[in-house]
Amino acid sequence: MKKVDKLSIREAVKHFDVSRPTLQKALKSGKISGVQDGQGTWTIDPSEMARIYQPRQVEVVKDDGKEHGNLSTKNTPLHGQVEALKERLADAEKRVAIAEALAEERGKHIEDLRRMLPAPEASQSRRRWWPF
């Protein structure tokens, strides 16, 4: 099993979408846990950073030009996938709104049809199934 190295504040800021002052405040307030040595240097577990902050987008240079990379782990959703899911959710919400409007319109139509039906005759006796 590979041991995961702890991150310094500098490394955490470099790899995650957070500023140094924000990270220092989060460490001091206890929002994020870390270990401070006798000299005041903080070390933070990468999983603790991933719990609160998104990985920072970085540029990876290829032979044929620039390609945007990501320092995310397998458990961190990629930005493109999140955006695609947001679009699918918005489409689903639109379909639900349309379906609700149609259901309401059909309900009103059914009520209109019920009002058009003749009233049941009061003198009609109920037919019994049992002879006694």
Secondary structure, DSSP 8 states (H G I E B T S, - for coil): ------EEHHHHHHHBS--HHHHHHHHHHTSS--EE-TTS-EEE-HHHHHHHS-B-EEEEEETTEEEEEE---TTS--HHHHHHHHHHHHHHHHHHHHHHHHHHHHHHHHHHHHHHS----SS-----SS--
